Every structure is written in C-alpha cells, then in structure tokens.
Amino acid sequence: MALTGLEIYKLLPKTNCKKCGFPTCLAFAMKLSQKGIELSACPDVSDAAKAALEAASQPPVRLITVGAGDKAFSVGNEVVLFRHEKTFYNEPGLLVTIKDTDSADSAAKLVSDVSAYAVERVGKDLTLNGFAIKNASGDKATFAACVAAVATKTVLPLALLSTDPGAMEAALAKADGRNPLIYGATKDNAAKMAELALKHKCPLAVISTDGLDGLVEIVEIVTKAGVQDIVIDPGARGFADSLAALVQIRRLALKKNFRPLGYPVITFPGEGTNSPQEEAVLAGQHIAKYAGIVVLDHFSPETVYPLLTLRQNIYTDPQKPLQMAPGIYTVGDPTDNSPLYTTTNFSLTYFSVMGEVEASGVPSWILICDSEGLSVLTAWAAGKFDSEKIAKTVKSSGIEDKIKHRKIIIPGYVAVLMGELEDELPGWNIMVGPKDAVDISGYIKKVWTNN
C-alpha cells in the first residue's frame, strides 16, 4: 500500500530547506503521497529513506519505452482515472500488424505506407508508432526472416509477437539494438521469456487467458526473475469485457496502488471484432479507456485518421489547450491593401481559419489575440476575447503600420462586439465575418473591397 503523507514526512530530513520547491517537508510529503512529484526533488533524503519511500515515489503505472532513438515511444506513468482531474501524459502507441505469412511485397508495401503516413492537425504531425510482427507461421526461421526484412525498411519501433521462446530468440537476434517489445510471457513460458527480456534488455508483455488473477500470477513470476519493464494483456477482446478489464486494472493500480497491475496494457481490437470498421470503433474505446499500446490488424487512412485525432484530443492537457503565440500571421504575400482577420489563439481555431483563408486564394493578414488558448465563443463568454482585448492587440501588434485601410474582420459568432469595438477603435470599419471558417472563401470574395 502507498504511504500516507504523514508516514512519508517521518522519513524526510525535516529541515524545511525549501530545495524541493515546497515551503516545508510536510508539504512535500503530502504532494509525494499524491504522486504529484518525484522523490528525487528532495536532495537530502537518506538512502534508507529512499528504499522505504520507493513505492510512494513511483507512479502507479510504470513508464515503459518501446523502440530506440528518435522514434521510440513511451507509455504509462499515468496518475489519474479521468483527464479533467489532472491530465493524461503518454499517448498510447498505435501499431500495425504484419504477419510472417504475408508475402514480401505486401509486407514491404504496408511498411512503406504506414511509415509514410502523416497528417497535420493543429500544427502537429500525427503518425502511427510502429509495427507488431506476428509469428503466424509458427516457424522460427520464417519469423526471424520477416523481422529482419521489416527492420531494414523502417526505423519505427517493433513488437515481436510469439509465445515460442525459440522463435522469439531468433527474432530478437534480427532486432538487435531496436529495443522491441517481447510479446509474450504466458504461464507456460514465463521463465524463458523473462530470461530473454533480461538478456536483450527489452520490455516484456505478459499474457493471461485466466482473468486478472492469472495475469497477476504471471507478472509475479517475471518480476521475481528480475524483469521490471512489463506490459500486460488481460486477454479480454470484446467491447464489454475489455472495457471492464481495462477500467478495473486502472482503478486497482491508481486507487489501491496494486503494484502487480501497475503497468501499461496492450490491446488487440481486431481480435474482438468482425470488420475494419468495428476494429476502429473498439480501438477508439481502448484509447479512451485505458490502453497503453493498441495493435491494429488493418491500416487505412480513413480508419486511422479518426484514431489519431481522438488520441491527440484525449492526451492534450485540458488545463493547457493547444495555442498559438499571439501576433500577426500572414497567408501568402499580403500587401497593405490585403484583408485583416482577427481570431483567438486556440490552435484548432487558428488552423481552421488559416486553412480556409489559404483556400480562398486571397493573401491576407491574420491577427491572433491572446485568449489563453480558448476558442471564440468560449473566450468571449469568459471575457478573454472582447472589444478591449481586440483593440489592445491591434494597437500593440504593429498591424496599423502594415496596412493602409482600417478594416478588420471579426468572427461572426461575436458580431455582438461590433459596436463596442467601433468605440475602442475610432476610424476603423468593423466587418462581421462568417460564423464558420468554411465560409471564409465565399465571404471574402463577395464583400471585400480596397477603397
């Protein structure tokens, strides 16, 4: 069980030195008991206290890294059940399955397509994380050859899927230095798989077909063998049973500090569904509740893009919305007679407006106001995007030196600001633009004049 704040306090130096950033050792202890800070923040804690406080200083879900180099991804380290309580930290890895029975040409094409796939959303490139190579043939030489072929064509992380220790050892020899995920350890092979994980210094996935009790039993076998970096598979595959299993695992890890289940979960939505569309729906459920790695059997842009978008939304800090720096932005090569738009600095709002202004083909200025990352209506309701804020941004940005005209287009949803803004910006023509960004192109071509 986790230590309470008072129990932790008894093990601290009690000097109130403030080196940890807290005014007292008691305040630090309380924060540590809530998993809100690492023990390493206290520079004076003794070795004996470190040993006693290890459980309190560790996150309830262990951080696991798969892969090596710039493309490696980390999962786990989560501390809350619901993102609004704090935030979710590490996005689940999305892997695409390659079977060693696939033809060389089809496997190579899939590797190429997945590796090249990227979409930009709110200024970030959304991509898949890697490949799960499955020993469908049951032959270790075929498996090793497939791993070698994939490894030469991509730098993305790999998961190796086989319960045969001999096949796994052969495959690991072809993935040397790649830090793949070994999947996996069962009740029958746990000792041998743990030995391979320690030898190759790779994370190990533990697989149970006997519910959470069976899962705990296997986890305890591999941890006693010395394996620390573990991913768990509770064996649930359908919509209802996987939801129940993943929620129960997360609650036991966070609320009860039950260490045998304090690891990221790997899921296989394709094994619990009957079509690529159903797989995508179940994968979305797993991203939301609470998978660490999701292995997809199918890849297509139309099913992957919604999953990447969902993942980005869920793993964005709800208290720190994605936002742009306030200031002047340009579309094309605007002149001193080009249109001037204004909007908030919420990233999704900015990129929506920017994309539609670009589509209009009219070079333009875009003036971004600091709304603390809120969208137009939300910022207006919160008093963070009003006539005073817009006028202040106009006057301080230097835009008046870049344009001859005195026209500014405000979002249609805040048309109510028109009168107040005219008072704040004497001599300016306040133009009310469309409510939705998609209508910008038609609007600007219809109403804009430079006289």
N, C-alpha and C positions, 0 to 999 in steps of 0.2 A: 504493500500500500504506500501511497505517496505520503511524505511527511507534511505535517501542518506548518504554518508559518512560525509558530512558537517553538516547535521542535527543531526547525532549521535554525532559528535565532540562537538556540543554545549551543550550536556548533560553530557559530561565526565568531570572529575576533572580538566583537562588541566594542570596537574603538570609535565607531561613528566617524570614520575618517573621510567619508564622502567620495572616496576614489571611485566607487561604483556608480556614482551619479545620483545616489539617493541620500537624503539628509541623515538617515540613521540606519544602523544594521537591521533594526526591526522592519523598517520599510522595505529594505532589500529582501529580507527573508519572506515577507508577505508576497512580494512580487515573484520571487522564485517559486514559492509554493503554487502560484497560479500559472506556472510555465511561461511567464511573461518576460523572462530574462535568463541568460545563461550564467552558471556558477562562475565561469571564467571572468566575469565582470568584477569579482572580488579578488584583488591581487594578493591579499594577505591570508587567505584561508589555508589552513594546515592540510598536510597530506592525509591525516587521519579523518579530518572533517570532509575532505574531498571524497574519500571512499564511502563515508556514511551518507553523503548527500548526492551520490551518483544518480540514484533513482529520481530524486527531486529535480536534478539539473537536466535530465534527459527529456526531450519532447516525448509525448505519449505515443506518437507514431514515428518510428525511426526513419531517418533520412537515408535513402538508397540511391546510388548513382549507377546508371547503366551506360556503357559506352565509354569512349575516351576522347580527349581533345575537345575542340570547339563544339562538336555535335552531341556530346554527352548530355543526358538529361537526368534530372534528379526528381524523385517523388517522395512523398511522406513529409514528415516534420509538421504535420497539421495539429492544431491545438483546439479547434472548436468544431461543434456539430453544424452550426449554421453560420454562413459567411457574414451576416449582419452583426454577429457577436464580436467579430474582430476582422478576419479575412481568411481566405484560403491562400496558401503560399505557393505550392508547387503543382503546376498543371499536370494532369495525368498524361503519360506518354501514349501516343496512338501509333500502334504497329500494324503492319500489313503482313499477312501470312504468305509464305512461299513454301510449297511442298517439294520435297526432293524427288517426287514423281513427275513434277511439271517438266515439260520439255525445256531444253536450254534456251531456245529462242523466246518462249513465252515468259520464262523466269527473267531473262535479260530485259525484255520489254517492260515487265512490271517494275523491275528495279529502276529502270530509266524513267518511267512515267512518275513513279512515286517520289523519286529523288528530285525530279524537276518541278514537281507540283508546289506552287506557292501562290497565295492570294494576298493582296494588301488590303488591310482593313484598319481604319483609323491610324494610319501611319506605321503599322506593324505588319511584317510578313508572317503569315500563318502557314505553317508547314506540318507535315507528318514527321514522326520521330525516328522511325526505323522499320526493321523487318523481323518477323518471327519465322524462323526456318524450321519446318516440321519434318520429322523423320517418318513420313508416311509410308515409305518403302519397307521400313523395318531392317534395312541393311546398313551397316555402319560405313561401308566404303562409299555407298551412294550418298549417304548423309554428309559425310566429310567432303565429298566432291562438290556437293551443292553449296555447302558453307564456303568452301574455297572460291567457288565461282562468284557467289554473291559478294564476298569480301573484297574481291578485286574490282568490283564495279561500283561500290558505294562506300562512303565514309560514315554513313549513318549507323547508329548502334544496332546491335543484333540481340535477339533472344533465341536460344537454341532449344528446341522442343523435342525431347526424347526421354523416356524413362529407362532406357537401356544404358547402364554406365559405360559399357564398351563403346557404343555408338557415340556417346557424349564425349568420351575421352578422345576419340578420333576427330570429332568435330572441333573440339577445343584446340587441338593442335593446329588446325587451319585458321583459327581466330585468335592466334596469339597476339597479345597486346591490345585487343579490342574491348576487353572487359565486358563480355556478353553476359546476359542473364541466363543462368542454367535452369532449365525447367524440365524435369524437376524431381524432387525427392518425394517418394512415397513411403508407406510403412515398410515395404519390402526392400527398397534400395537406399534408404536414408543414409546409412553409414557410408556406403560407397560414394554417393553423390556429395555428401559433406566433405569427404576426402578430396574429391575433385575440385570443389569450391575453394577449399583451403590451398590446394596446390597451385591453382591458377589465379587465386585471389579474385574470384568473381562472386557476384551476388547469386544466391540460390533461392529458387522458388520451391515452396513446399505445397504438395497437393494432397487433398483429403477427399475421399469418397464416403466418409463416415461422419459427416457433420463437423461441428466446431470442436467437439471432444476429440475426435480423431485428428483434427488439424493441430490442436494443442499438443497431442502426444508426439506427433512427428516434429513439431517445432522444438520441443524439449530435447528430442534425440539429437538434432543437428546443432542446437546451441550448446549442449553438453560436449559435443565434438569440437567446439570452438568456432563455429560459424556465427557471425554477428549480422551480416548483411543479408536479410531474408525478405522475400516477397511471399505472400500467402494466397492460395487458391482454395476457397471453401467448397468448391465442387458444385455450387449452385449455378444453374444455367438459365432457367426461365425468368420471366418478368417478376413474378411474385416471390419466388424463393430466393432469387439473387438480391432483390431489394431487402428482404428480411435479413438475409445473412450479412450483407454489407453494413446495414444500419446497426445490427447487433454487434458486429466486430468493432465498429467505430465507437459505439457507446461504451463497450467494455474497455476499450483502450483509453478513452478520454475520461469517462466518469468513474471508472473503477481502477484505472491505472493497471489493468491486467496485462502484464508485460508479454506473455506468450502470444497475444494477438495485437501487439503494438507495432505492426508492420504494414506497409502498403499492400493493397490487394490487387491481384491480376484477374481480369475477366475475359471471357470469350463469348461475346454476344452472338456470333454466328452459329454457335453450337446449341443455342436455345431458341432459334428462330428458323423460319422456313423460306425466307427471301431476303435479298439485299436490303429491301426497304424496311422490313421488320428488324433486321440486324441494326440498321442505323438508328431506329427508334430505341431499341434496347441499349445500344451504345450510348445514346444520349442520356438514358436513365443512369447508366453506370458512371458517366462523367459527373452527373449531378449528385449521385449517392453511391459510393464514395470511392470509386476505383482509383488506383494509382497507375495502373497500366491497362489499356484496353487493346485487345488483339482482334483486328478485323479480318474476316475471311475474304471480303470483297473490297475493291477500290474503284471508285468512280467519282469524278468531280462533283456531280450533283448530290451524292450522299455524304461526301467528306466535308464539303464546304459548310453545311449547317453544323456539323460536329465541331469544326474548328472555331466557328463563330460562337457557339454555345460555350465551349471551353474558355474562350477569351473572356466572355461576359461573366461567367461564374468566378473565374480566377482573377478578376480585376478587383482591387481593394474598393469596397463600397464606400469607404470614407475618403477615398482619394481618387475621384473619377479621372479617367484619361483626359488630359487637357493640353491645349496649345499655349505657347507663350503669347501674351497679349502684344499687339503691334500691327504693323502694316504688312500685308502679304499681297503678292501680285499674281495675276493669271495672264500668261502671255507677256507682251511687252506694252503695258499701258502707257498712254500719253496723259498730258494734263487735261484732256477732254474726256477721258475714259470714265465709265461708271464707277461709283464708290458704294460698296455694300458694307453693312456692319452686322455682326452677329456675336454670339458668345464664344468662349474658348473651350467649350466641351468638344472633345476631339471628333466625336461622331457627327456633331452639327457642322463643324468646320469642314471635314472631308466631304460631307454631303453637299454643302454649298460650293466648295471648291470644284468638285466633280461636275456639278451642273453648270457652273459658270464656264468651266473649260469646254463643256459640250455646246454651250451657246456660240462659241467661236468669237466672242467679243472680249478683247483684252480689258482687264478690269483691275480695280483696287479692292481689297477686302480688309476692313478694319476690324480687328478682333479685340473685344473688350474682356477684361478680367471678370469673369462671373464665378470664379472659384471652381471651374470645371462643370458647371451646371448647364443644362440645355435651356433653350429660350424661355419656354413657359415656366419651367421650374425656377430659373433665375429671376424672372420677372416677379413671380409670386413671393420669392424670398427677398425681394428688394435688392438684388445684386445685378440686375440689368434694367436700369430705369433711365429716365431722361438725363439725370445728373451724371450717371456713370458714362453714358454715351457721349455727352458733351465734354466731359473731362477728358475722355480718351481722344476725341477729335482735337482738342486744344493742345494736348501734351504729346501727341504722336508725331506731329510734323506733317500730317497729311495736307494741311492748308497750304504748305509750300510746294506741294507736288501737283495740285490741280488748280485750274483756272476757275472752274464752275464752283458753285456752292450748293451741290445737291448730294444728298445721302439717302440711300435706300435701306429702310429698316424692315425686319421680318414682319410679315402680315399678321402673325399671331400677337404682336404687340402694337397694333395700329393705335391703340388707346394712348400711346405715348406721343403721338404726333403733335398735339397742341402744346404739351409741356416741353417737348424738345424744341419747338419753334421759339419758345421763350428763352430756353437755355442757349440756343444758337441763333441769335438775331442775324437776319440776312441770309439764312440758309433755307433751301427748299427741301422740306422733309417729304420723301416719297415712300409710300407704303408698298412694299414688295409682296410677292405671293406668300401664302402660308407654308406651302410645301416647296422644298428645294427643287423638286422635279419640274415645277412650273416656271423656273427662272428663265429658261431659254426663250419660251414664248413671250414672257413678260417683257424682257429687256428689248427684244426686237420690236415690240409693239409700242412701248411708252417712252423709251429713252431718246432724248434729243440733246444736242450740244449747243443750244443757242442761249 
